């Protein structure tokens, strides 16, 4: 988490965990309060594409 930053504004990201398996985050999201964008974590992989590029 220390090396991750919002791809839009470079702000800090807050992790919300919906599902964990051991020490891995299986499902959740990363939220930037600075620009109000949320990035999904699905199958342990964070999708850090800017919101206009997410499908």
C-alpha positions as CSV (number, residue, x, y, z in Angstrom):
1,X,0.0,0.0,0.0
2,X,2.9,2.4,0.6
3,X,3.9,2.5,-3.1
4,X,0.3,2.7,-4.5
5,X,-1.1,6.1,-5.4
6,X,-4.2,7.4,-7.3
7,X,-3.4,7.4,-11.0
8,X,-5.5,10.5,-11.5
9,X,-4.2,12.9,-8.8
10,X,-1.4,10.9,-7.1
11,X,-3.2,11.0,-3.8
12,X,-3.1,8.4,-1.1
13,X,-5.4,5.3,-1.4
14,X,-7.5,3.8,1.3
15,X,-8.1,0.1,1.2
16,X,-11.6,-1.4,1.8
17,X,-11.5,-5.2,2.2
18,X,-14.6,-7.2,1.2
19,X,-13.0,-10.7,1.1
20,X,-9.6,-12.0,2.3
21,X,-7.8,-15.3,1.9
22,X,-4.9,-15.6,4.3
23,X,-3.0,-12.3,3.8
24,X,-4.3,-11.6,0.3
25,X,-7.1,-9.3,-0.5
26,X,-9.4,-11.2,-2.9
27,X,-12.1,-8.6,-3.3
28,X,-12.3,-5.0,-2.2
29,X,-11.5,-1.5,-3.4
30,X,-9.0,1.3,-3.2
31,X,-10.5,4.8,-2.6
32,X,-8.9,8.2,-3.2
33,X,-10.6,10.8,-0.9
34,X,-8.7,13.6,-2.7
35,X,-10.4,13.1,-6.0
36,X,-13.3,10.9,-5.0
37,X,-12.4,7.9,-7.2
38,X,-12.7,4.3,-6.3
39,X,-10.7,1.4,-7.9
40,X,-11.9,-2.2,-7.6
41,X,-9.8,-5.1,-6.4
42,X,-11.0,-8.3,-8.1
43,X,-9.3,-11.8,-7.7
44,X,-6.4,-10.1,-5.8
45,X,-5.7,-7.7,-8.7
46,X,-6.2,-3.9,-8.3
47,X,-7.6,-2.2,-11.4
48,X,-5.9,1.2,-11.3
49,X,-7.0,2.4,-14.7
50,X,-8.4,5.9,-14.6
51,X,-12.2,5.9,-14.2
52,X,-12.9,6.8,-17.8
53,X,-10.9,3.8,-19.0
54,X,-12.6,1.2,-16.7
55,X,-15.2,-1.1,-18.2
